[in-house]
C-alpha cells in the first residue's frame, strides 16, 4: 500500500449526540426458560469433543500404556515398590513397528540384581501384546536418587 492510499478522511463536527441511556424499567421481561435458551454454554463444544486418538506407541497409546503396566508389575527385591514408580525407568520408546526400547538404571551400580533385572524387564516387555521385540539399555547418567520416585512410592516408603 502506498502512502497516498493510506490517507484518512477527516470530518469535523460541531457536536456528537450523547448515546441513549438504558433504565431498569425498560428491561425486557423474559422467563427463566428464555433466559436459559439465550445463554451460551461455553463448555458445550468442549465437553462433547472426544480426545484425539494417541498412536499406539505414544504416551496414552495402547502399546505404550501396556508396557508401562508391565513395568509396574516388576518390583525391586530390596524395596517394596515397582521399578516404574521407583524412578528406575528413564524412558520407553515404542516404534511404529512395535519395537520397544526401555532406558533404565538401578539404584546403585553394585545392585545385587544388576545382572537379572534388565533381563526380567526385557522378558516382561516382550510379553506385552503388540510388542515385536524389546531392548533394555542400562544407563548410569543421570544417577538415580530418591527424588526420581513418584509420590506414590515416597508415600509407600514413608518419605512423604
N, C-alpha and C positions, 0 to 999 in steps of 0.2 A: 504494500500500500504506500503510495507516495504521500508527501506532506500535504499536497493540495487536496487529496481525497480524505484526509483526516480532519478537515475543518469542521467545526461545530457551529450550528446555527444558534445564535443567541437572541432571545426575545425578552425585551424588558417590559415589565408590567408595573402598574401603579400599586396594586394590592392583590392579595390572594384571599379568596373566601375561606373562612375557617371551616373545618370539617364538621359535619353534624355530630352531635353527642348522642350517645345511647343511654337510655334510662332503664332501670329495672322494670318499670311499669310497661315498657314497650316489649319486654321479652316475650317470645312465643311460647305458649303453653304446649308441653308435649308429655305424653305418657312415658312411663318407665320403659315400656317396650320400644317406643320410638327412639328414646334416648339410647337404649342399648343397641338398637339397629344402626344408629348414627355413629356410634363409637367404633373406632377401628382397633382391632386386636393386633397389636404389633408382633405378637408371638405366633399368630395363626400359621403363617407360612413356615416359620422356623420349626414349630412343633410337628407339623405334618411332613417335613422333609426327612428323608431317610439318609443315614450316613453313607458316604461313598464306600464302596467295597474296597477293602485293602487287598493287595496282591497276597497270595498265599505265603510268600517269603518275607513280607514286611511285617513290622510290629502291628498286631491286630489281625494279621492273616492267619489262616487255619494252620499251616505247617509251622510257622514261627511260634504261635501260641502253644502248639502241641509239643514243640521242642522245649520251650520254657517249662511246661508242665512236667515233662520227663526229667528235666534238670532239678526241679523242685522235689523230686522223689529220691534224690541221692543225698544222703546225709554224711557229714563229716563224722568219722568214728569217734573223735575226741570231743566234739562239740555237738550237742543235740539240736543242730539247726541244719537245714538243707543248704547245699553249696550255692544255690542261686541267691537266697536271702542273706547268706553269709558274705556275699560280695566277691566270691571267687570267680564268677563268670564276668569277664570283661566285654565280651561281645559274642553275638550269634548272627552269623551271616548265612542267609539261605539264597542260593542261586535259583534262577527260574527253572533249571533242570532238576532241582531237588537236592543238590549237593549242599551240605551244611558244614560250615567251619566255625568251631567254637574256640574262642580265645579265653583261656582261664589261667589262674595262678593257684598257688597253695598258700596256706598261712605262713609257712616258712620253707626255705629250700631243703631243710632237713626233715620235712614232714614224713612220718612213717608210711604214709600212703602215696608217696611221690611216684612210685612205680605203678601202683594199681589204680589210682583214682582216674588218670586220663584214659586208661583203657576201659574202665567202667562207664565213663561219660560217653566215650565213642560207641560202646555197645548199646547203651540206653538210647542215644540219639538215633542210631541206625535202625532201631526197632520202631521208631515213630512212623506211622503210615504216611506215605508221600515222600519220605526221605530216601534218596537213591544211595548216597554214601555220606559218611561223616569223617571229619578230620578234626583233631584236637591239637591246638597249639598251646603249649605250656610257656607262659611268659612270666618274667620276673620284674618287668618295668612297666608301670609303676609298682612298687612293692605293696603288698596287701597291708592294710591296717584296719583296726576296728571301725573306723569312720565309714568304710565301704559297706558296712552291714545295713540292711533295711531296718526300718523302725520296728517291724515285727520281730526280727532276730534280736535286736537290742532289748526289746521288751521280754522276750523269752529267756534271755540270759541275765535279766535284772540290771541292765545298763541304762534304762530309762527311768 
